Amino acid sequence: MTTQDTLDLLRTADPYAQAAPDPDRAVRMDAALERLLVAEPPRTTIPSGSRTAPRHRARTLGVVLTTAAACGAGLIAALPGDGGNAPGVQAASAATVLSNARAAVLEADQPGPWTAMTIRSWRNEPFKLADGKWGVALVSYTSEQWSSDGGEQLLRNTRGTDVQFPRASDKAAYDPAKERPTTPRGLPDLDGKLVRLDAQNSGNWTVADIHALPTDPDALAAALSKGVNADPGSKFKPDVVLQATALLLSPLPTAEQRAALYTVLLRTPGAQLIPKLTDPDGRTGEGVRFVKPNPPTTEAPGGYDQTLLFDPQTHTLLGLRQDGDETSTIGRKLTSWSLVLDAHRAETAPKPELEQRYPAGSEGSRPPEFLPVG
């Protein structure tokens, strides 16, 4: 009898297989599932007709949905390589959601060499009020990113028309035409323009930097704790959760690295399941929340409250919600979102309109030029 036969038999015999557990039972199941998943390495399943062997899948981004499977004894969970929840059944725990996401990225098998990712987020563009105080306007921006396995990176940022306000008085005082950001003198208007980035001289992450990160979860967690491209003079100590989520929202990591990032998060204590969460686009999914309080006696607090949102069927990452602290400026918490609108592999990328060039060796400390691409 195969493993799948055993799972099918357990699912058929178990009268509670389609029932979501109560909260207390879910906590116990969470701990058991984490021990199981940590003990067994993820399996890579190659889809029928695949031209790529598991050892050579390092350039794929997991966006392909996986098959559904159930584990017996009342636990509806995805084992590594097996997929997701039974239809209509909520995830048992945060561990279930993260393990489903890990399996999903390893199921992908798409050609490259480009990884494309489109993210919409809201940026705070403060503006002066009539009384001299600052108003808060959260303006939407769409970021389209292309990353080549060979190292080339393209970026297009487009300012949107969706503006949100935490206070009604700010909305009444806001003038869209007046508050639109102006282009610095000597630089072209980059809004909506596709730019080839100067990855070598910008001081930012390069494809080679990220692809050099280990895929062993323990080694990856150790590397993240030191910071990827971190400023050694910064007061902020690199945080593994923040580093991992930043990489998951980037097109740079390989599929194996994404799977390892989810394992790192899976092993992080304190992850909380939000069974049902809806993003600003109306997409409802399962959330995994990480909270780190600000230490009371430090100039560099480093606390956070952030939630990764996943599609309950495909287990792909839908976005990241970040909840800020209450501020004296507006007297309430600010919630920001980064929505993953698209993530896929592609054989080609669009031709850039401009090329970014920093002075050689400047590491981003001096302004770049933007030259037309011939």
C-alpha positions as CSV (number, residue, x, y, z in Angstrom):
1,M,0.0,0.0,0.0
2,T,1.4,3.4,-1.0
3,T,1.5,6.5,1.2
4,Q,-1.3,8.0,-0.8
5,D,-3.4,4.9,-0.4
6,T,-3.0,5.2,3.4
7,L,-4.0,8.8,3.4
8,D,-7.1,8.1,1.3
9,L,-8.1,5.3,3.7
10,L,-7.6,7.5,6.7
11,R,-9.6,10.3,5.1
12,T,-12.5,8.0,4.2
13,A,-12.6,6.4,7.6
14,D,-12.4,9.6,9.6
15,P,-15.9,11.2,10.1
16,Y,-14.2,14.5,11.1
17,A,-11.9,14.8,8.1
18,Q,-13.9,17.7,6.6
19,A,-14.3,19.6,9.9
20,A,-12.1,22.5,11.0
21,P,-10.6,21.9,14.5
22,D,-11.6,24.0,17.6
23,P,-9.0,26.6,18.6
24,D,-7.4,24.5,21.5
25,R,-7.1,21.5,19.2
26,A,-5.6,23.6,16.5
27,V,-2.8,24.8,18.8
28,R,-1.9,21.2,19.6
29,M,-2.1,20.2,16.0
30,D,0.1,23.2,15.1
31,A,2.9,22.0,17.4
32,A,2.6,18.5,16.0
33,L,2.6,19.7,12.4
34,E,5.7,21.9,13.0
35,R,7.6,18.9,14.4
36,L,6.6,16.8,11.4
37,L,7.5,19.4,8.8
38,V,10.8,20.2,10.4
39,A,11.8,16.5,10.6
40,E,10.9,15.7,6.9
41,P,12.6,17.7,4.1
42,P,10.3,18.9,1.3
43,R,9.8,16.8,-1.7
44,T,9.9,18.2,-5.2
45,T,7.3,16.8,-7.6
46,I,8.0,17.3,-11.2
47,P,4.8,17.8,-13.3
48,S,4.1,15.4,-16.1
49,G,6.0,16.2,-19.2
50,S,8.6,18.4,-17.4
51,R,11.8,19.0,-19.1
52,T,13.6,20.0,-15.9
53,A,15.1,17.7,-13.3
54,P,14.8,18.6,-9.6
55,R,18.5,19.5,-9.4
56,H,18.1,22.2,-12.1
57,R,15.0,23.9,-10.8
58,A,16.8,26.8,-9.1
59,R,15.5,29.4,-11.4
60,T,11.7,28.9,-11.0
61,L,9.3,31.1,-9.0
62,G,6.5,29.2,-7.4
63,V,3.2,30.5,-8.7
64,V,1.6,27.2,-10.0
65,L,-1.2,25.8,-7.9
66,T,-0.8,22.4,-6.3
67,T,-3.0,19.3,-5.9
68,A,-5.1,18.9,-2.8
69,A,-4.5,16.1,-0.3
70,A,-5.7,15.4,3.2
71,C,-4.0,13.9,6.2
72,G,-6.1,11.7,8.5
73,A,-7.0,11.9,12.2
74,G,-9.1,15.0,11.6
75,L,-6.2,17.1,10.4
76,I,-6.6,18.8,7.0
77,A,-3.1,19.8,6.1
78,A,-0.7,19.8,3.2
79,L,2.3,17.6,3.6
80,P,5.5,18.6,1.8
81,G,4.8,18.2,-1.9
82,D,1.1,17.4,-1.5
83,G,-0.7,20.7,-1.9
84,G,-3.5,22.2,0.2
85,N,-6.7,22.0,2.1
86,A,-9.8,20.2,1.2
87,P,-12.4,22.5,-0.5
88,G,-14.2,24.7,2.0
89,V,-12.0,23.7,4.9
90,Q,-9.9,26.4,6.7
91,A,-6.2,25.8,7.4
92,A,-5.6,24.2,10.8
93,S,-2.8,26.5,11.8
94,A,-0.2,29.0,10.6
95,A,2.2,26.1,10.1
96,T,-0.3,24.6,7.7
97,V,-0.4,27.8,5.6
98,L,3.4,28.2,5.5
99,S,3.9,24.5,4.6
100,N,1.4,24.8,1.8
101,A,3.2,27.9,0.5
102,R,6.5,26.1,0.6
103,A,5.1,23.1,-1.4
104,A,3.5,25.5,-3.9
105,V,6.8,27.2,-4.9
106,L,8.5,23.8,-5.4
107,E,5.7,22.7,-7.7
108,A,6.5,25.4,-10.2
109,D,8.2,24.4,-13.5
110,Q,8.4,27.3,-15.9
111,P,11.0,28.4,-18.3
112,G,13.1,31.5,-17.8
113,P,15.4,33.3,-17.7
114,W,13.3,36.2,-16.4
115,T,11.3,36.4,-13.2
116,A,8.6,39.1,-13.3
117,M,6.7,40.5,-10.3
118,T,4.1,43.2,-10.0
119,I,3.4,44.8,-6.6
120,R,1.1,47.6,-5.7
121,S,1.7,49.4,-2.4
122,W,0.7,52.7,-0.7
123,R,3.3,55.3,0.2
124,N,2.8,58.1,2.6
125,E,3.2,61.5,0.9
126,P,2.8,64.0,3.7
127,F,1.6,67.5,2.7
128,K,1.3,70.8,4.5
129,L,-2.1,71.9,5.9
130,A,-3.3,75.4,6.2
131,D,-2.4,75.6,9.9
132,G,1.2,74.5,9.1
133,K,0.7,70.9,10.4
134,W,1.3,67.9,8.2
135,G,-1.5,65.9,6.6
136,V,-1.2,62.2,5.6
137,A,-2.0,60.9,2.1
138,L,-1.4,57.3,1.3
139,V,-0.9,57.1,-2.5
140,S,-0.9,53.9,-4.5
141,Y,2.2,53.0,-6.6
142,T,2.5,50.0,-8.9
143,S,6.0,48.5,-9.1
144,E,6.8,46.2,-12.1
145,Q,10.1,44.3,-11.6
146,W,12.0,42.0,-13.9
147,S,15.0,40.0,-12.8
148,S,17.2,37.9,-15.1
149,D,19.1,34.9,-14.0
150,G,22.1,36.6,-15.7
151,G,21.9,39.6,-13.4
152,E,19.9,42.2,-15.3
153,Q,17.2,44.1,-13.4
154,L,14.4,46.2,-14.8
155,L,12.0,48.4,-12.8
156,R,8.9,50.5,-13.6
157,N,7.2,52.5,-10.9
158,T,3.8,54.1,-11.7
159,R,2.0,56.5,-9.4
160,G,-1.7,55.7,-9.1
161,T,-4.8,57.7,-8.5
162,D,-6.0,55.8,-5.5
163,V,-5.3,58.0,-2.5
164,Q,-6.4,57.0,1.1
165,F,-6.6,59.2,4.1
166,P,-6.6,58.2,7.8
167,R,-8.5,61.4,8.7
168,A,-11.4,63.0,6.9
169,S,-9.9,66.5,7.4
170,D,-6.8,65.5,5.4
171,K,-9.0,64.3,2.5
172,A,-10.9,67.6,2.4
173,A,-7.6,69.6,2.3
174,Y,-5.8,67.5,-0.3
175,D,-5.3,68.8,-3.8
176,P,-4.1,66.1,-6.1
177,A,-2.7,68.4,-8.7
178,K,-0.8,70.5,-6.2
179,E,0.6,67.6,-4.2
180,R,1.9,65.5,-7.0
181,P,5.7,65.0,-6.5
182,T,7.9,67.1,-8.7
183,T,10.9,65.7,-10.6
184,P,14.3,66.9,-9.2
185,R,16.1,69.3,-11.5
186,G,18.3,67.5,-14.1
187,L,16.5,64.2,-13.9
188,P,13.8,62.9,-16.3
189,D,10.3,62.1,-15.1
190,L,10.6,58.4,-14.3
191,D,6.9,57.8,-13.6
192,G,5.7,54.9,-15.8
193,K,9.1,54.5,-17.4
194,L,10.9,51.2,-17.6
195,V,14.4,51.6,-16.3
196,R,17.4,49.2,-16.5
197,L,18.9,49.4,-13.0
198,D,22.6,49.8,-12.4
199,A,22.8,46.8,-10.0
200,Q,26.6,46.9,-9.8
201,N,27.1,50.4,-8.4
202,S,23.8,51.1,-6.6
203,G,24.7,49.4,-3.3
204,N,21.5,47.4,-3.5
205,W,21.0,43.7,-3.7
206,T,22.2,42.0,-6.9
207,V,20.9,38.8,-8.4
208,A,24.3,37.2,-7.6
209,D,24.0,38.4,-3.9
210,I,20.7,36.7,-3.5
211,H,21.5,33.5,-5.5
212,A,24.6,33.1,-3.2
213,L,22.3,32.7,-0.2
214,P,22.1,29.1,1.1
215,T,19.0,26.9,0.6
216,D,19.5,25.0,3.9
217,P,17.0,26.6,6.3
218,D,19.4,26.8,9.2
219,A,22.2,28.3,7.2
220,L,19.8,30.7,5.6
221,A,18.4,31.8,8.9
222,A,21.9,32.4,10.1
223,A,22.7,34.5,7.0
224,L,19.5,36.5,7.4
225,S,20.3,37.2,11.1
226,K,23.4,39.0,9.9
227,G,21.5,40.9,7.3
228,V,21.5,40.7,3.5
229,N,23.5,43.7,2.3
230,A,23.0,45.3,5.8
231,D,24.6,48.6,6.8
232,P,27.2,47.7,9.5
233,G,26.8,51.2,11.0
234,S,23.0,51.0,11.4
235,K,21.4,51.0,14.8
236,F,18.9,48.4,13.6
237,K,19.8,44.8,14.2
238,P,18.8,42.7,11.2
239,D,15.6,40.7,11.9
240,V,15.1,37.3,10.3
241,V,11.4,37.7,9.7
242,L,11.7,41.1,8.1
243,Q,14.6,39.9,5.9
244,A,12.6,36.8,4.8
245,T,9.4,38.7,4.0
246,A,11.4,41.4,2.0
247,L,12.9,38.6,-0.1
248,L,9.6,36.9,-0.7
249,L,8.3,40.2,-2.2
250,S,11.3,40.4,-4.5
251,P,11.8,38.6,-7.9
252,L,15.4,37.8,-7.0
253,P,15.3,34.5,-5.0
254,T,15.1,31.1,-6.7
255,A,12.3,28.6,-6.0
256,E,14.5,26.6,-3.7
257,Q,15.4,29.8,-1.8
258,R,11.7,30.7,-1.5
259,A,10.9,27.3,-0.1
260,A,13.8,27.7,2.4
261,L,12.4,31.2,3.4
262,Y,9.1,29.6,4.2
263,T,10.8,27.0,6.3
264,V,12.6,29.7,8.2
265,L,9.3,31.4,8.9
266,L,7.7,28.1,9.8
267,R,10.3,27.6,12.5
268,T,9.9,31.1,13.9
269,P,8.0,31.0,17.2
270,G,4.8,32.9,17.6
271,A,3.3,32.8,14.1
272,Q,-0.5,33.4,14.3
273,L,-3.1,32.2,11.9
274,I,-5.7,34.6,10.7
275,P,-8.2,32.3,9.0
276,K,-9.9,34.9,6.9
277,L,-8.4,38.2,5.8
278,T,-9.3,40.5,2.9
279,D,-6.9,42.8,1.1
280,P,-7.8,46.2,-0.5
281,D,-8.5,44.5,-3.8
282,G,-11.2,42.3,-2.3
283,R,-9.1,39.1,-2.3
284,T,-9.8,37.0,0.7
285,G,-7.2,34.5,1.9
286,E,-5.4,33.0,4.9
287,G,-3.0,35.2,6.9
288,V,0.0,34.4,8.9
289,R,0.9,37.2,11.4
290,F,4.2,37.9,13.0
291,V,4.4,40.5,15.8
292,K,7.5,41.8,17.5
293,P,7.0,44.5,20.2
294,N,9.2,47.5,20.3
295,P,11.7,47.3,23.2
296,P,11.0,50.2,25.6
297,T,14.6,51.3,26.1
298,T,16.3,51.7,22.7
299,E,16.6,54.4,20.0
300,A,16.2,51.8,17.3
301,P,13.0,49.9,18.2
302,G,12.8,47.5,15.3
303,G,9.3,46.2,16.3
304,Y,6.7,45.2,13.7
305,D,3.3,43.8,13.2
306,Q,3.0,42.2,9.7
307,T,0.8,39.6,8.1
308,L,1.5,37.5,5.0
309,L,-1.7,36.8,3.0
310,F,-2.0,33.6,0.9
311,D,-4.6,32.3,-1.6
312,P,-6.4,29.4,0.2
313,Q,-6.6,27.3,-3.0
314,T,-3.3,27.9,-4.8
315,H,-1.3,28.9,-1.7
316,T,0.5,31.6,-3.6
317,L,1.5,34.8,-1.8
318,L,-1.1,37.5,-2.3
319,G,0.6,40.3,-0.3
320,L,1.9,41.7,3.0
321,R,-0.1,43.8,5.5
322,Q,1.9,46.0,7.9
323,D,0.3,47.6,11.0
324,G,2.2,50.6,12.4
325,D,2.2,51.9,16.0
326,E,-0.2,54.6,17.1
327,T,1.4,58.0,16.4
328,S,0.9,61.3,18.0
329,T,0.6,62.8,14.6
330,I,-2.7,61.2,13.7
331,G,-3.7,59.4,16.9
332,R,-4.3,56.0,15.2
333,K,-2.5,53.1,13.6
334,L,-1.6,53.2,10.0
335,T,-2.1,50.1,8.0
336,S,-0.1,49.6,4.8
337,W,-0.4,46.9,2.2
338,S,1.9,45.5,-0.5
339,L,-0.2,43.5,-2.9
340,V,1.3,40.9,-5.2
341,L,-0.6,41.3,-8.4
342,D,1.5,39.0,-10.6
343,A,4.5,36.7,-10.3
344,H,5.7,34.5,-13.2
345,R,8.7,33.3,-15.2
346,A,9.2,34.6,-18.7
347,E,11.5,33.9,-21.7
348,T,11.8,37.6,-22.5
349,A,11.3,41.0,-20.9
350,P,10.2,44.3,-22.4
351,K,12.8,46.7,-23.7
352,P,13.8,49.4,-21.2
353,E,13.4,53.1,-22.1
354,L,16.1,54.4,-19.7
355,E,19.3,53.1,-18.2
356,Q,20.3,54.0,-14.7
357,R,24.0,54.8,-14.2
358,Y,25.7,55.5,-10.9
359,P,29.3,56.9,-10.7
360,A,31.6,53.9,-10.6
361,G,32.3,52.8,-7.0
362,S,29.8,55.2,-5.5
363,E,27.7,52.4,-4.0
364,G,24.6,54.6,-4.4
365,S,26.0,57.5,-2.4
366,R,25.9,59.9,-5.4
367,P,22.9,60.5,-7.7
368,P,22.6,58.4,-10.8
369,E,22.2,59.5,-14.4
370,F,19.3,58.2,-16.5
371,L,20.3,57.8,-20.1
372,P,18.0,56.8,-23.1
373,V,18.4,53.3,-24.3
374,G,19.2,53.3,-28.0
